[in-house]
């Protein structure tokens, strides 16, 4: 008896340009467009990781700090803060910085356009990295210009070869393959993303087919012609495939026999592969796993996971974004003038309260003994010095050492009151000299 069969079970679905054999990718599409569509827009783990970072960064309060040399002060009103509160007519700061984080984590780089071309910035816009080009100098060391758009709408923004100043600010991640472009985290997470996306497609196809695997048909006797095979395929698609036909029984004639294929353990292992892919993606983005999947979350580890997220990921991301943005917008300080810079208030983050409490208890204990002075402990916690805080407590010292520390504390107090260094030293010499003579 002759037999003719065809395997109707579909292979594991793959994304564009990627071939899967047994669930392993053999080729990766590294374009930013693919990262946007197949990563951020289609993968739930990537979307959850990036949006969590977007929301975290946008909830931190911005400040302008003034550095006078003796300590920092917070400037409550500044034109840069007014600009960032409404960077452009269509975006608030919250929406603006969330888009910054999105491009930084998906494309590996952010481009900020400052308007007008000269003078203080009045508006800020974010450029799509997929449409930004970089012209290089012949030496290939610094950008010559940034370009945006194509054809007649293409615009060029030159870069000063000496100062590096431009109308466009580029914030990028380190990229060993291209010194001028950032490296997307999705480049390292491409295989886990492909595996996870394909696992969802495989599971979805099973559900559409009533959660049943396909099979094959055997014909006894003469091989059927192409017309018969085409009609049979159409019959199975119309009468047997899809959730609405779940439970139907195929009726075959003419010596045809249908054999249903069953799942083997390898076919059903896609769930474990997807779990492992999710872990790899959360690792790449620096998101603790309990914040991504409830399977790994408990009441005892959620607070620790939040603290780890902020300490290891969000604060570093804020440093990468806020400092260059401040340098881009803040006017350059003139000689002898107070330096001002853009900063953020990490003390306002509730997730770091436990860390601040531990630091306070540790510094308070150290400042109460012969290890640290109160001012040294205050500096470690981010506070300014106080008068009389330069003396060690509970530390045995000789009288000369104590007198020296007292003189240094008095000198600092005189300087704070408006004395210059020379007048302060003269006043101290007159005071201590008179006491010594007496």
C-alpha positions in Angstrom: 0.0 0.0 0.0 1.5 3.3 -1.0 1.4 6.3 1.3 1.5 10.0 0.7 1.6 12.4 3.6 2.4 16.0 4.4 3.2 17.6 7.6 0.7 20.4 8.4 2.1 21.5 11.8 3.5 25.0 11.5 7.0 25.8 12.6 7.5 28.1 15.6 6.7 31.6 14.3 9.6 33.9 13.9 10.0 37.7 13.6 11.1 39.3 10.4 14.5 38.2 9.2 15.0 35.7 12.0 14.9 31.9 11.6 14.1 29.6 14.5 15.1 26.0 14.7 14.1 24.4 18.0 13.5 27.8 19.5 17.1 29.1 18.9 17.6 32.3 16.8 20.3 32.0 14.1 20.2 35.6 13.0 19.5 38.9 14.8 18.0 42.1 13.3 19.8 44.9 15.0 18.0 48.0 13.5 16.5 50.5 15.9 13.2 50.2 14.0 13.1 46.5 14.9 13.9 47.3 18.5 10.9 49.7 18.6 8.4 47.5 16.9 9.4 44.0 18.1 10.8 45.0 21.4 9.1 47.9 23.0 5.8 47.7 21.1 5.3 44.0 21.1 7.1 42.4 24.0 5.3 42.8 27.4 8.5 42.4 29.5 10.5 45.0 27.6 7.5 47.4 27.7 7.1 46.8 31.5 10.9 47.4 32.2 11.1 50.6 30.1 7.8 52.1 31.4 8.8 51.4 35.0 12.0 53.3 34.4 10.1 56.1 32.6 7.7 56.6 35.6 10.5 56.4 38.2 12.6 59.0 36.6 9.7 61.4 35.9 8.7 61.3 39.6 12.0 62.8 40.8 12.0 66.5 41.5 14.5 68.7 39.7 16.6 71.4 41.4 19.2 74.0 40.6 22.1 74.0 43.0 24.4 76.9 43.6 28.0 76.0 44.6 29.7 78.8 46.6 32.8 76.8 47.6 31.7 76.5 51.2 28.7 74.4 50.4 25.7 74.1 48.1 22.4 76.0 48.3 19.2 75.2 46.5 17.9 77.8 44.1 14.1 77.8 44.3 13.5 80.0 41.2 15.5 79.7 38.0 14.7 80.2 34.3 16.0 76.7 33.4 13.5 75.2 35.8 10.7 77.3 34.2 11.8 76.0 30.8 11.9 72.4 31.9 8.5 72.6 33.5 7.1 73.2 29.9 9.9 72.2 27.4 7.6 72.8 24.4 3.9 73.7 23.8 2.9 70.0 23.5 4.8 68.4 26.4 5.2 68.8 30.1 8.4 67.9 31.9 6.9 64.5 32.9 6.1 63.6 29.3 9.4 65.0 28.0 11.6 63.1 30.4 9.6 59.9 29.9 10.2 60.1 26.2 13.9 60.7 26.9 14.1 57.5 29.0 12.2 55.6 26.3 14.6 56.5 23.5 17.7 56.0 25.8 16.6 52.5 26.8 15.2 51.4 23.3 17.6 53.2 20.9 20.6 53.7 23.3 20.7 57.4 22.5 18.7 60.6 23.0 18.8 63.8 20.8 17.5 67.1 22.3 17.0 70.1 20.0 17.3 73.6 21.5 15.4 76.5 20.0 16.2 79.2 19.0 19.5 78.6 17.3 21.3 81.3 19.4 20.7 82.8 22.8 19.0 81.3 25.8 16.9 78.2 25.1 13.1 78.9 24.8 11.9 75.5 23.7 13.2 71.9 23.7 12.2 69.0 21.4 13.3 65.4 21.2 14.4 64.1 17.8 13.7 60.5 16.6 17.1 58.7 16.6 16.0 56.7 13.6 16.0 60.0 11.5 19.2 61.5 12.9 22.5 61.2 11.0 26.0 62.2 12.2 28.5 63.7 9.8 32.1 63.1 10.9 35.3 65.0 10.5 38.0 63.6 8.4 40.0 62.6 11.5 36.9 60.7 12.7 37.3 61.9 16.3 34.4 64.3 16.8 31.0 64.9 15.0 31.0 67.5 12.4 27.3 68.0 12.4 24.0 66.4 13.2 21.4 66.0 10.4 17.7 65.4 10.8 15.2 64.3 8.1 15.7 63.4 4.4 15.5 65.1 1.1 14.4 68.7 0.9 13.4 68.6 4.6 16.8 67.6 5.8 18.3 70.0 8.4 21.9 70.3 9.5 23.1 71.4 13.0 26.8 72.1 13.1 29.0 71.1 16.0 31.8 73.4 17.3 35.0 71.3 16.8 36.7 73.0 19.8 34.0 73.2 22.4 31.7 70.5 21.1 28.7 72.9 21.5 25.8 72.4 19.1 22.1 73.2 18.8 21.5 69.4 19.3 22.5 67.5 22.5 23.3 63.8 22.1 23.2 61.6 25.2 24.3 58.1 24.4 25.4 54.8 25.9 28.8 53.4 25.4 29.1 51.5 22.1 32.3 49.6 21.2 31.0 49.1 17.6 30.4 52.8 16.8 31.9 55.6 18.9 29.4 58.1 17.5 26.1 56.1 18.2 24.7 54.7 21.3 24.2 50.9 21.9 20.6 49.9 22.6 20.2 47.5 25.6 17.9 45.6 23.2 21.0 44.6 21.3 22.1 42.5 24.2 18.5 41.3 24.9 17.6 40.5 21.2 17.7 36.8 21.5 15.6 36.7 24.7 13.1 39.1 23.1 12.9 36.9 20.0 12.4 33.8 22.1 9.7 35.4 24.2 7.8 36.9 21.3 7.9 33.6 19.4 6.7 31.7 22.4 3.7 33.9 22.7 2.9 33.4 19.0 3.3 29.7 19.3 0.9 29.6 22.3 -1.5 32.0 20.5 -1.6 29.7 17.4 -2.4 26.7 19.6 -5.3 28.6 21.3 -6.7 29.7 17.9 -6.7 26.0 16.9 -8.5 24.9 20.0 -5.2 24.1 21.8 -4.8 21.1 19.6 -1.7 20.2 17.5 -2.0 19.6 13.8 -1.5 16.3 12.1 -1.0 14.6 8.7 -3.1 12.7 6.2 -2.3 9.4 4.5 -3.8 8.3 1.2 -4.1 4.6 0.3 -3.5 3.8 -3.3 -2.9 6.3 -6.0 -1.4 9.7 -5.2 -4.2 12.3 -5.4 -3.8 15.1 -7.9 -3.1 18.7 -7.1 -6.7 19.7 -7.3 -7.7 17.2 -4.7 -4.9 18.3 -2.3 -5.9 21.9 -2.7 -9.6 21.1 -1.9 -8.5 19.1 1.1 -6.4 21.9 2.5 -9.3 24.4 2.1 -11.7 21.9 3.8 -9.4 21.6 6.9 -8.9 25.4 7.1 -12.6 26.1 6.9 -14.1 23.2 8.9 -11.5 22.3 11.4 -9.1 25.2 12.2 -9.8 28.0 14.6 -11.4 28.2 18.0 -14.9 28.2 16.6 -14.4 24.8 15.1 -12.8 23.2 18.2 -14.3 19.7 18.8 -15.3 19.1 15.2 -14.5 15.7 13.8 -13.1 15.5 10.2 -14.9 13.1 7.8 -12.6 11.8 5.1 -13.4 9.4 2.2 -11.6 7.7 -0.6 -9.0 5.9 1.5 -7.8 9.0 3.3 -6.7 8.7 6.9 -6.0 11.6 9.3 -3.4 11.1 12.1 -3.3 13.7 14.8 0.2 14.6 16.2 0.6 15.0 19.9 2.8 17.4 21.8 6.2 16.1 22.9 7.9 17.4 26.0 10.2 19.6 23.8 7.1 21.3 22.3 5.6 22.0 25.7 8.9 23.4 27.1 8.3 26.9 25.6 6.9 28.1 28.9 10.3 27.5 30.7 12.1 29.2 27.7 9.9 32.2 28.0 10.5 32.5 31.8 14.2 32.3 31.3 14.0 34.9 28.5 12.0 37.2 30.8 14.7 36.9 33.5 17.4 37.8 30.9 15.5 40.9 29.7 14.9 42.2 33.3 18.6 41.6 33.9 19.6 43.7 30.9 17.4 46.6 31.9 18.4 46.4 35.6 14.9 45.7 36.9 14.7 43.2 39.8 12.6 40.2 38.8 10.0 40.6 41.7 9.0 43.9 40.1 8.3 42.2 36.7 6.6 39.0 37.6 4.4 38.2 40.6 5.7 34.6 40.6 9.0 36.0 42.1 7.4 38.6 44.4 6.8 38.2 48.1 5.9 40.8 50.8 9.4 40.4 52.2 11.4 41.1 49.0 9.3 43.9 47.3 10.8 46.7 49.5 14.3 45.4 48.9 13.6 45.1 45.1 12.4 48.7 45.0 15.5 49.9 46.9 17.7 47.9 44.5 15.9 49.4 41.5 16.6 52.9 42.6 20.1 52.4 43.9 21.5 50.3 41.1 19.5 51.6 38.1 17.3 54.7 38.4 19.9 57.0 40.1 22.5 56.0 37.6 20.1 56.7 34.7 19.3 60.1 36.3 23.0 61.0 36.4 23.3 60.0 32.7 20.4 62.2 31.6 20.2 65.2 34.0 23.9 66.2 34.2 24.5 66.6 30.4 21.0 68.2 30.0 22.0 70.8 32.7 25.4 71.5 31.0 23.5 71.9 27.7 21.0 74.5 29.2 22.8 76.3 32.1 24.9 79.3 31.2 28.7 78.9 31.5 29.9 80.5 34.8 32.1 83.5 34.5 35.4 83.8 36.4 34.8 84.6 40.0 31.0 83.9 39.7 29.1 81.2 41.6 28.6 78.0 39.7 25.1 76.8 39.2 24.1 73.4 37.9 21.0 71.2 37.4 20.5 68.4 39.9 17.7 66.2 41.3 16.5 65.6 44.8 17.1 61.9 45.6 15.9 62.5 49.2 12.3 62.8 48.0 12.3 59.1 46.8 10.2 57.0 49.3 11.9 53.8 48.1 15.3 55.0 49.5 14.0 55.9 52.9 15.3 52.7 54.5 18.8 53.4 53.0 18.8 57.0 54.3 17.8 55.7 57.8 20.7 53.2 57.8 23.1 56.0 56.7 21.8 58.3 59.4 22.1 55.7 62.2 25.6 54.8 61.0 26.9 58.4 60.8 25.2 59.4 64.1 26.9 56.6 65.8 30.3 57.4 64.2 30.0 61.1 65.0 29.4 60.3 68.7 32.8 58.7 69.1 36.4 59.4 68.3 36.1 58.4 64.6 34.3 61.2 62.7 33.6 64.8 63.6 29.9 65.9 63.4 30.7 68.0 60.3 32.3 65.0 58.6 29.2 62.9 59.3 27.0 65.8 58.0 28.9 66.0 54.7 28.5 62.2 54.2 24.7 62.7 54.6 24.6 65.7 52.3 24.3 68.4 54.9 26.3 71.6 55.3 28.8 72.2 58.1 27.8 73.7 61.5 29.7 75.8 63.9 31.6 73.8 66.4 31.2 70.6 64.4 34.9 70.2 63.6 35.8 68.7 67.1 35.9 65.0 67.7 33.7 63.9 70.6 34.9 61.6 73.3 38.4 61.7 72.0 41.4 62.2 74.4 43.5 65.1 73.1 46.2 67.3 74.4 45.5 70.9 75.2 47.5 72.2 72.3 45.4 70.1 69.8 42.2 71.2 71.3 43.3 74.9 71.1 44.2 74.4 67.5 40.8 72.9 66.7 39.1 75.8 68.5 41.0 78.3 66.5 40.1 76.6 63.2 36.4 76.6 64.3 36.6 80.3 65.2 38.2 81.1 61.9 35.4 79.4 59.9 32.8 81.3 62.0 34.5 84.7 61.2 34.6 83.9 57.5 30.9 83.1 57.5 30.2 86.4 59.2 31.9 88.3 56.3 35.6 88.5 57.3 38.1 87.7 54.7 41.0 85.3 55.4 43.5 88.1 56.3 41.1 89.9 58.7 40.0 86.6 60.3 43.6 85.6 61.0 44.5 89.1 62.4 41.5 89.0 64.7 42.4 85.5 66.0 46.0 86.6 66.5 44.9 89.6 68.5 42.4 87.5 70.6 44.6 84.5 71.3 47.8 86.6 71.6 46.2 88.8 74.3 45.0 85.7 76.2 48.4 84.0 76.0 50.1 87.2 77.3 47.7 87.4 80.2 
